[in-house]
Amino acid sequence: MRGPGQADCAVAIGRPLGEVVTLHVLESSLNCSAGDMLLLWGRLTWRKMCRKLSDMTLSSKTNTLVVRQRCGRPGGGVLLRYGSQLAPETFYRECDMQLFGPWGEIVSPSLSPATSNAGGCRLFINVAPHARIAIHALATNMGTGTEGANASYISIRDTHSLRTTAFHGQQVLYWESESSQAEMEFSEGFLKAQASLRGQYWTLQSWVPEVQDPQSWKGKEGT
């Protein structure tokens, strides 16, 4: 993350579900007293660092990680090597799915032995760090359950802001994220009602580039 135009930048790393991302800091020339910073964030991960980075090894808790660098000196920054390994513990259900890329098709999971006792299934969507996500889909045969395990709904959450919207009943839904990561959840009642959802997602231009958003840099170092 060095060279012309690399002073303030972000890189997204994604692996299959069931793996974690590993980072090895080979070199670092960040100037902490000048406000330089390296930020790691993703699902279950939020860490801001600057000091004693060289030769440090880090890992995410899930299969995706966004690495952001703020560096005031052109040509400065960090040199990283990334890899992956099997997750030591799992945060996923067997029916969860992952989508990467600027656009794609969305199809809800169907009832099966893998989903019948899962307590619901999730779909994770990750796009480029400076983009947002738009989702447009049709939900049908949603059933009538509204409470408890029989509640039939779809929820969509922005992973960065945690803003969550729930959708009940047959409808055409549209949703936009504030950041580059979103999570859809299909409830257990949705699966048991044999409901379905088909649609697509695509990227939108970010309102404020996340790497420049002051909210993205709050918190103490190492948190």
Wavefront OBJ file of the C-alpha trace (Angstrom):
o trace
v 0.000 0.000 0.000
v 2.734 2.376 -1.101
v 3.606 4.524 -4.066
v 1.914 7.475 -5.822
v -1.755 7.760 -4.958
v -1.516 5.211 -2.144
v -1.360 7.610 0.827
v -5.048 7.134 1.677
v -6.369 3.870 0.303
v -8.403 0.782 1.106
v -8.164 -2.862 0.060
v -10.867 -5.516 0.493
v -9.851 -9.164 0.926
v -12.366 -11.986 0.692
v -12.142 -15.751 1.098
v -14.718 -18.582 1.125
v -16.882 -19.045 4.193
v -15.084 -21.146 6.799
v -11.719 -19.434 6.272
v -10.097 -16.410 7.923
v -7.786 -13.805 6.395
v -4.211 -13.561 7.682
v -1.972 -10.502 7.318
v 1.780 -10.203 7.781
v 3.175 -6.654 7.967
v 6.520 -6.864 6.166
v 7.396 -3.169 6.512
v 5.809 -0.026 7.915
v 6.808 3.628 7.568
v 3.673 5.130 9.113
v 4.249 8.302 11.131
v 2.019 7.923 14.177
v 2.686 11.445 15.486
v 1.426 12.848 12.160
v -1.843 10.927 12.418
v -0.983 8.022 10.127
v -3.104 4.957 10.795
v -3.916 1.424 9.667
v -7.489 0.255 10.187
v -8.805 -3.307 9.903
v -12.529 -3.914 9.896
v -15.070 -6.504 8.911
v -17.664 -8.686 10.545
v -16.588 -9.119 14.195
v -13.340 -7.208 13.545
v -12.440 -3.584 14.319
v -8.834 -2.650 14.985
v -6.927 0.628 14.581
v -3.126 0.523 14.717
v 0.055 2.405 13.968
v 2.900 1.588 16.346
v 5.257 -1.401 16.115
v 3.594 -2.846 13.032
v 6.665 -4.273 11.299
v 6.724 -8.092 11.358
v 3.308 -8.208 13.042
v 0.928 -11.031 12.085
v -2.821 -10.498 12.306
v -5.932 -12.440 11.394
v -9.609 -11.699 10.932
v -12.415 -13.517 12.724
v -14.375 -14.173 9.531
v -13.705 -14.653 5.825
v -13.542 -10.977 4.814
v -11.407 -8.026 5.840
v -11.069 -4.408 4.731
v -7.631 -2.839 5.240
v -7.522 0.950 5.205
v -4.441 3.109 5.380
v -4.152 6.790 6.184
v -0.685 8.130 5.435
v 0.223 11.793 5.025
v 3.531 11.213 3.242
v 3.516 10.140 -0.430
v 5.516 6.964 -0.842
v 5.066 5.988 2.791
v 2.799 3.331 4.188
v 2.816 -0.384 4.848
v 3.886 -3.420 2.861
v 1.611 -6.388 3.549
v 1.386 -10.041 2.630
v -1.992 -11.711 2.987
v -3.136 -15.301 3.018
v -5.854 -17.450 4.524
v -6.371 -20.463 6.741
v -9.245 -22.535 8.056
v -11.169 -20.723 10.768
v -10.417 -22.063 14.280
v -14.098 -21.609 15.130
v -17.099 -21.150 12.913
v -19.553 -18.273 12.920
v -21.521 -19.700 10.015
v -24.410 -22.042 9.417
v -24.227 -24.766 6.799
v -26.751 -22.968 4.599
v -25.035 -19.542 4.657
v -23.805 -18.140 1.333
v -21.267 -15.514 0.230
v -21.334 -13.238 -2.841
v -18.440 -11.080 -4.070
v -18.179 -8.664 -6.977
v -19.845 -5.524 -8.371
v -23.142 -7.259 -9.219
v -24.840 -10.615 -8.952
v -28.002 -12.684 -8.751
v -29.709 -13.323 -5.415
v -31.689 -16.543 -4.871
v -32.997 -17.544 -1.448
v -32.115 -20.985 -0.046
v -34.762 -23.702 -0.169
v -35.879 -26.029 2.616
v -33.528 -29.004 2.908
v -31.932 -31.151 5.630
v -29.187 -28.502 5.880
v -31.656 -25.645 6.411
v -34.527 -27.286 8.307
v -32.876 -26.904 11.718
v -30.516 -24.031 10.951
v -32.625 -21.329 12.593
v -32.483 -19.323 9.375
v -29.907 -18.799 6.639
v -27.782 -15.795 5.731
v -26.375 -14.310 2.546
v -23.302 -12.065 2.798
v -22.539 -9.524 0.054
v -19.192 -7.738 -0.255
v -18.232 -5.172 -2.899
v -15.326 -2.741 -3.397
v -14.475 -0.620 -0.311
v -15.634 2.706 -1.788
v -18.928 1.390 -3.178
v -22.413 0.890 -1.754
v -24.883 -1.918 -2.432
v -28.359 -1.760 -3.993
v -30.685 -4.777 -3.720
v -33.853 -5.231 -5.787
v -35.831 -8.455 -5.393
v -39.262 -10.096 -5.386
v -40.347 -12.082 -2.318
v -43.233 -14.551 -2.806
v -45.159 -17.162 -0.778
v -43.988 -15.562 2.448
v -46.606 -17.239 4.650
v -48.524 -15.674 7.531
v -46.321 -16.316 10.564
v -45.351 -13.124 12.387
v -44.055 -14.304 15.772
v -41.556 -16.761 17.218
v -39.979 -19.544 15.184
v -42.777 -19.329 12.607
v -42.135 -15.666 11.818
v -41.552 -15.397 8.075
v -39.367 -12.444 7.144
v -36.263 -11.277 5.348
v -33.920 -8.845 7.075
v -31.084 -6.880 5.481
v -28.355 -5.311 7.593
v -25.589 -2.875 6.745
v -22.518 -4.463 8.326
v -20.799 -1.116 8.936
v -23.635 0.961 10.428
v -25.687 -2.059 11.679
v -28.819 -0.445 10.206
v -31.316 -3.299 9.752
v -34.550 -3.412 7.736
v -37.068 -6.281 7.958
v -39.480 -7.192 5.152
v -42.718 -9.159 5.742
v -45.218 -10.455 3.209
v -45.119 -10.791 -0.554
v -43.593 -7.668 -2.073
v -41.034 -6.148 -4.383
v -38.285 -4.852 -2.125
v -35.540 -2.300 -2.696
v -32.731 -1.513 -0.272
v -29.484 0.478 -0.311
v -26.507 0.122 1.999
v -24.370 2.854 3.496
v -21.169 0.833 3.148
v -19.652 -1.955 1.075
v -20.905 -4.925 3.104
v -24.429 -6.246 3.639
v -26.013 -9.282 5.262
v -29.391 -10.770 4.317
v -31.122 -13.187 6.680
v -33.912 -15.563 5.681
v -35.797 -16.568 8.835
v -36.622 -20.128 9.841
v -40.296 -19.324 9.236
v -39.429 -18.117 5.721
v -37.780 -21.460 4.969
v -40.577 -23.549 6.495
v -43.205 -21.619 4.508
v -41.209 -22.551 1.384
v -41.118 -18.879 0.501
v -38.763 -17.635 -2.177
v -36.844 -14.538 -3.141
v -35.210 -13.792 -6.467
v -33.447 -10.602 -7.395
v -30.126 -8.951 -7.970
v -27.648 -6.586 -6.395
v -25.323 -4.011 -7.905
v -22.957 -1.283 -6.737
v -23.667 2.400 -6.217
v -21.267 5.281 -5.794
v -20.481 5.970 -2.158
v -21.922 9.146 -0.630
v -18.636 9.732 1.215
v -15.576 7.569 0.509
v -15.311 5.337 3.567
v -11.581 5.852 3.869
v -12.132 9.616 4.188
v -15.138 9.386 6.494
v -14.089 10.591 9.965
v -16.562 8.115 11.507
v -14.432 5.300 10.096
v -11.447 6.305 12.215
v -13.079 6.645 15.638
v -11.995 4.484 18.542
v -8.792 3.851 20.405
v -5.785 2.174 18.887
v -5.951 -1.578 19.153
v -9.705 -1.792 19.714
l 1 2 3 4 5 6 7 8 9 10 11 12 13 14 15 16 17 18 19 20 21 22 23 24 25 26 27 28 29 30 31 32 33 34 35 36 37 38 39 40 41 42 43 44 45 46 47 48 49 50 51 52 53 54 55 56 57 58 59 60 61 62 63 64 65 66 67 68 69 70 71 72 73 74 75 76 77 78 79 80 81 82 83 84 85 86 87 88 89 90 91 92 93 94 95 96 97 98 99 100 101 102 103 104 105 106 107 108 109 110 111 112 113 114 115 116 117 118 119 120 121 122 123 124 125 126 127 128 129 130 131 132 133 134 135 136 137 138 139 140 141 142 143 144 145 146 147 148 149 150 151 152 153 154 155 156 157 158 159 160 161 162 163 164 165 166 167 168 169 170 171 172 173 174 175 176 177 178 179 180 181 182 183 184 185 186 187 188 189 190 191 192 193 194 195 196 197 198 199 200 201 202 203 204 205 206 207 208 209 210 211 212 213 214 215 216 217 218 219 220 221 222 223
